[in-house]
């Protein structure tokens, strides 16, 4: 107890304890001692779960209305409670609400404020309910709200990608495998690859929403309730699609939060891959892209520098989002049924991951929207590195040679070119013909980068027609998706 940090922490906790002390805990009936100041500090969650106030009040209003409707509490009391909760909502939004740590969490802060506002009638709100089904309900509503917000942000990023694909249609760049130049592709095709990733991310979120949008309200502490409640009524008012089927599962389950964190992790992984490419592309070694000044930063010592800090930070922040997923998985793995206080640890991580992903998406949309591919440099870069070697092999195949043999012939040709420090396109007609008797005058167009790209028009390929088609499909998808919302 002589550790100075602990002494300071206790002092601070005691001060907070004294400043805010007012009456007994809501659950204080069976307790003889006051809560230790440090324990109060350790167990409280209101410092972060106050973020759930909107969801909490919404759910309480639905619950109160149902209690009145079913005659479980007098109708007038239900109306008084609802009015009180609306006033509290307004107070919170206007910054007039005093959150108290000794009231532990958002739920008890609001309930206590209600009773202070409307008198003992406020104490009827918690009939047929427990904080266990209450927090599960609030958290599901929160994840649902954030899913909608994320969907919108993902859509904006997709729009930025389509904008790039359309604006720079026709720009050719080297495509890579193993980070080695492979075949020429359209820059638009590369942009649309990311469109597909974020499309899957939106579909994944929409799918997990089906399992999130289930009402646990009415499960009470763990066993359900003996009051004649109407679970369908509250579920409907809150926009839930289904009722949870088992009260014990309902208060212990955080799978929906895990799924949400997995969705966030995959979004971050995609953003991080995009970031990694942009960082590479911005280096002078690649010099494929110009990122907008507004999205870069300088160096405090080297005046010439323009650094891609935004994509670097997105890449860097990916770790903490994965961390949240692993953290919650680990929290859950040892928990016996049903509610355990460990579950309170679900929130901070999920809040942090949500904020991180939302901000990353927003900033990357702006960056993508405004970046500019360096067309000449990219195009220039397709002229070295034997990008059309596959096309030459395919040419021989069209002339009747089995692909394996064609591969061998072109491989040898590339080796010879490397010896002579030449590109395939630099070879004279004689040199080309000497590679294989099937090679004829018509081979010239085959080694052309533009021709190579144009020829790849199978659905999903990088050919101009295929990509134009993909752009139209992408735009259509975005429009349809908006209708869904
Ligand atoms: N703050 C708590 C949490 O986030 C609310 C539920 C508390 N329930 C309980 N039985 N202590 O998990």
Boltz pocket constraint, residues with backbone or C-beta under 6 A from the ligand:
constraints:
  - pocket:
      binder: B
      contacts: [[A, 45], [A, 49], [A, 104], [A, 105], [A, 131], [A, 132], [A, 135], [A, 339], [A, 340], [A, 341], [A, 343], [A, 344], [A, 345]]
      max_distance: 6.0
